[in-house]
Amino acid sequence: MREESTLRRKLASLQAVKDQYPKYLLTLDDDPVADYGGIKCINALRWLLGEAL
């Protein structure tokens, strides 16, 4: 998520869910894992392979 407005839009829906389950924002970008208030933004392929958890 390199576009700031897109990132804010995607995070807003996950932040609205008030539970204790882990939340992941999967992207096709090859950026390092980032954490936005408990929401992990990770590459989808790495997540599928279990490399980024």
N, CA, C and O atoms as a GROMACS GRO file, in nm:
protein
  212
    1MET      N    1   0.084  -0.117   0.000
    1MET     CA    2   0.000   0.000   0.000
    1MET      C    3   0.088   0.123   0.000
    1MET      O    4   0.121   0.178   0.106
    2ARG      N    5   0.124   0.165  -0.112
    2ARG     CA    6   0.213   0.281  -0.120
    2ARG      C    7   0.136   0.412  -0.126
    2ARG      O    8   0.192   0.517  -0.095
    3GLU      N    9   0.011   0.408  -0.165
    3GLU     CA   10  -0.072   0.527  -0.168
    3GLU      C   11  -0.134   0.546  -0.030
    3GLU      O   12  -0.206   0.459   0.020
    4GLU      N   13  -0.106   0.660   0.032
    4GLU     CA   14  -0.149   0.686   0.170
    4GLU      C   15  -0.301   0.681   0.186
    4GLU      O   16  -0.351   0.627   0.285
    5SER      N   17  -0.375   0.735   0.091
    5SER     CA   18  -0.521   0.735   0.101
    5SER      C   19  -0.578   0.593   0.092
    5SER      O   20  -0.675   0.561   0.159
    6THR      N   21  -0.518   0.510   0.009
    6THR     CA   22  -0.562   0.371  -0.002
    6THR      C   23  -0.535   0.296   0.127
    6THR      O   24  -0.620   0.220   0.173
    7LEU      N   25  -0.418   0.317   0.185
    7LEU     CA   26  -0.385   0.251   0.311
    7LEU      C   27  -0.482   0.291   0.421
    7LEU      O   28  -0.531   0.205   0.494
    8ARG      N   29  -0.512   0.420   0.433
    8ARG     CA   30  -0.607   0.466   0.536
    8ARG      C   31  -0.744   0.405   0.515
    8ARG      O   32  -0.809   0.366   0.612
    9ARG      N   33  -0.790   0.396   0.389
    9ARG     CA   34  -0.921   0.339   0.359
    9ARG      C   35  -0.927   0.191   0.397
    9ARG      O   36  -1.025   0.145   0.456
   10LYS      N   37  -0.822   0.117   0.364
   10LYS     CA   38  -0.818  -0.027   0.394
   10LYS      C   39  -0.808  -0.052   0.545
   10LYS      O   40  -0.872  -0.144   0.597
   11LEU      N   41  -0.729   0.028   0.614
   11LEU     CA   42  -0.714   0.011   0.759
   11LEU      C   43  -0.840   0.047   0.835
   11LEU      O   44  -0.870  -0.014   0.938
   12ALA      N   45  -0.916   0.144   0.787
   12ALA     CA   46  -1.036   0.191   0.857
   12ALA      C   47  -1.137   0.079   0.878
   12ALA      O   48  -1.196   0.069   0.985
   13SER      N   49  -1.157  -0.005   0.778
   13SER     CA   50  -1.254  -0.114   0.792
   13SER      C   51  -1.207  -0.216   0.895
   13SER      O   52  -1.289  -0.270   0.970
   14LEU      N   53  -1.079  -0.244   0.900
   14LEU     CA   54  -1.027  -0.340   0.998
   14LEU      C   55  -1.026  -0.280   1.138
   14LEU      O   56  -1.050  -0.351   1.236
   15GLN      N   57  -1.000  -0.150   1.150
   15GLN     CA   58  -0.999  -0.085   1.280
   15GLN      C   59  -1.140  -0.076   1.339
   15GLN      O   60  -1.155  -0.067   1.461
   16ALA      N   61  -1.242  -0.078   1.255
   16ALA     CA   62  -1.380  -0.070   1.302
   16ALA      C   63  -1.425  -0.198   1.371
   16ALA      O   64  -1.520  -0.196   1.448
   17VAL      N   65  -1.357  -0.309   1.345
   17VAL     CA   66  -1.392  -0.437   1.408
   17VAL      C   67  -1.327  -0.441   1.546
   17VAL      O   68  -1.205  -0.440   1.560
   18LYS      N   69  -1.412  -0.446   1.648
   18LYS     CA   70  -1.362  -0.441   1.786
   18LYS      C   71  -1.364  -0.582   1.847
   18LYS      O   72  -1.454  -0.615   1.924
   19ASP      N   73  -1.267  -0.661   1.814
   19ASP     CA   74  -1.249  -0.793   1.874
   19ASP      C   75  -1.101  -0.815   1.898
   19ASP      O   76  -1.019  -0.728   1.870
   20GLN      N   77  -1.066  -0.930   1.947
   20GLN     CA   78  -0.928  -0.960   1.982
   20GLN      C   79  -0.860  -1.054   1.883
   20GLN      O   80  -0.752  -1.105   1.911
   21TYR      N   81  -0.922  -1.077   1.770
   21TYR     CA   82  -0.863  -1.166   1.670
   21TYR      C   83  -0.753  -1.092   1.593
   21TYR      O   84  -0.762  -0.971   1.574
   22PRO      N   85  -0.650  -1.164   1.550
   22PRO     CA   86  -0.545  -1.099   1.470
   22PRO      C   87  -0.602  -1.051   1.337
   22PRO      O   88  -0.690  -1.114   1.278
   23LYS      N   89  -0.551  -0.939   1.291
   23LYS     CA   90  -0.597  -0.882   1.165
   23LYS      C   91  -0.478  -0.863   1.072
   23LYS      O   92  -0.372  -0.817   1.113
   24TYR      N   93  -0.499  -0.900   0.947
   24TYR     CA   94  -0.394  -0.891   0.846
   24TYR      C   95  -0.446  -0.816   0.725
   24TYR      O   96  -0.558  -0.839   0.680
   25LEU      N   97  -0.365  -0.729   0.672
   25LEU     CA   98  -0.393  -0.662   0.547
   25LEU      C   99  -0.296  -0.720   0.445
   25LEU      O  100  -0.176  -0.692   0.450
   26LEU      N  101  -0.348  -0.801   0.354
   26LEU     CA  102  -0.263  -0.869   0.256
   26LEU      C  103  -0.248  -0.784   0.131
   26LEU      O  104  -0.347  -0.732   0.078
   27THR      N  105  -0.126  -0.769   0.085
   27THR     CA  106  -0.098  -0.690  -0.034
   27THR      C  107  -0.011  -0.769  -0.131
   27THR      O  108   0.044  -0.874  -0.096
   28LEU      N  109   0.001  -0.718  -0.250
   28LEU     CA  110   0.092  -0.777  -0.348
   28LEU      C  111   0.224  -0.700  -0.352
   28LEU      O  112   0.315  -0.737  -0.425
   29ASP      N  113   0.234  -0.592  -0.273
   29ASP     CA  114   0.358  -0.515  -0.264
   29ASP      C  115   0.464  -0.599  -0.194
   29ASP      O  116   0.434  -0.678  -0.105
   30ASP      N  117   0.588  -0.581  -0.234
   30ASP     CA  118   0.697  -0.656  -0.173
   30ASP      C  119   0.768  -0.570  -0.068
   30ASP      O  120   0.891  -0.559  -0.066
   31ASP      N  121   0.689  -0.509   0.019
   31ASP     CA  122   0.742  -0.426   0.127
   31ASP      C  123   0.763  -0.511   0.252
   31ASP      O  124   0.703  -0.618   0.263
   32PRO      N  125   0.846  -0.465   0.346
   32PRO     CA  126   0.861  -0.539   0.471
   32PRO      C  127   0.731  -0.538   0.550
   32PRO      O  128   0.645  -0.452   0.529
   33VAL      N  129   0.718  -0.631   0.641
   33VAL     CA  130   0.600  -0.639   0.726
   33VAL      C  131   0.589  -0.511   0.808
   33VAL      O  132   0.687  -0.465   0.866
   34ALA      N  133   0.468  -0.454   0.812
   34ALA     CA  134   0.444  -0.333   0.890
   34ALA      C  135   0.329  -0.360   0.985
   34ALA      O  136   0.241  -0.442   0.956
   35ASP      N  137   0.328  -0.291   1.097
   35ASP     CA  138   0.222  -0.306   1.197
   35ASP      C  139   0.158  -0.170   1.219
   35ASP      O  140   0.226  -0.073   1.253
   36TYR      N  141   0.027  -0.163   1.200
   36TYR     CA  142  -0.049  -0.040   1.218
   36TYR      C  143  -0.150  -0.062   1.330
   36TYR      O  144  -0.265  -0.097   1.304
   37GLY      N  145  -0.107  -0.041   1.452
   37GLY     CA  146  -0.197  -0.056   1.566
   37GLY      C  147  -0.252  -0.196   1.581
   37GLY      O  148  -0.370  -0.212   1.614
   38GLY      N  149  -0.171  -0.295   1.558
   38GLY     CA  150  -0.214  -0.434   1.572
   38GLY      C  151  -0.260  -0.498   1.442
   38GLY      O  152  -0.288  -0.618   1.440
   39ILE      N  153  -0.266  -0.423   1.335
   39ILE     CA  154  -0.303  -0.476   1.204
   39ILE      C  155  -0.174  -0.493   1.125
   39ILE      O  156  -0.105  -0.396   1.094
   40LYS      N  157  -0.142  -0.618   1.092
   40LYS     CA  158  -0.019  -0.645   1.019
   40LYS      C  159  -0.043  -0.634   0.869
   40LYS      O  160  -0.135  -0.697   0.816
   41CYS      N  161   0.039  -0.557   0.803
   41CYS     CA  162   0.034  -0.541   0.658
   41CYS      C  163   0.149  -0.623   0.600
   41CYS      O  164   0.265  -0.590   0.619
   42ILE      N  165   0.114  -0.731   0.531
   42ILE     CA  166   0.216  -0.823   0.482
   42ILE      C  167   0.187  -0.865   0.337
   42ILE      O  168   0.074  -0.854   0.289
   43ASN      N  169   0.290  -0.911   0.271
   43ASN     CA  170   0.279  -0.962   0.135
   43ASN      C  171   0.197  -1.091   0.137
   43ASN      O  172   0.220  -1.178   0.221
   44ALA      N  173   0.102  -1.104   0.046
   44ALA     CA  174   0.012  -1.219   0.042
   44ALA      C  175   0.087  -1.350   0.023
   44ALA      O  176   0.053  -1.450   0.086
   45LEU      N  177   0.188  -1.351  -0.063
   45LEU     CA  178   0.263  -1.474  -0.086
   45LEU      C  179   0.338  -1.517   0.039
   45LEU      O  180   0.339  -1.636   0.073
   46ARG      N  181   0.401  -1.422   0.109
   46ARG     CA  182   0.468  -1.456   0.234
   46ARG      C  183   0.371  -1.509   0.338
   46ARG      O  184   0.403  -1.602   0.413
   47TRP      N  185   0.252  -1.450   0.342
   47TRP     CA  186   0.150  -1.495   0.438
   47TRP      C  187   0.106  -1.639   0.406
   47TRP      O  188   0.092  -1.721   0.496
   48LEU      N  189   0.086  -1.668   0.278
   48LEU     CA  190   0.046  -1.803   0.237
   48LEU      C  191   0.153  -1.906   0.271
   48LEU      O  192   0.122  -2.019   0.307
   49LEU      N  193   0.279  -1.867   0.260
   49LEU     CA  194   0.390  -1.957   0.289
   49LEU      C  195   0.423  -1.961   0.438
   49LEU      O  196   0.508  -2.040   0.480
   50GLY      N  197   0.356  -1.877   0.517
   50GLY     CA  198   0.380  -1.876   0.661
   50GLY      C  199   0.510  -1.811   0.701
   50GLY      O  200   0.558  -1.835   0.811
   51GLU      N  201   0.568  -1.730   0.614
   51GLU     CA  202   0.699  -1.670   0.641
   51GLU      C  203   0.692  -1.542   0.722
   51GLU      O  204   0.791  -1.505   0.786
   52ALA      N  205   0.579  -1.475   0.723
   52ALA     CA  206   0.573  -1.341   0.781
   52ALA      C  207   0.490  -1.334   0.908
   52ALA      O  208   0.445  -1.226   0.946
   53LEU      N  209   0.467  -1.444   0.972
   53LEU     CA  210   0.382  -1.440   1.092
   53LEU      C  211   0.462  -1.429   1.214
   53LEU      O  212   0.408  -1.425   1.324
   0.00000   0.00000   0.00000
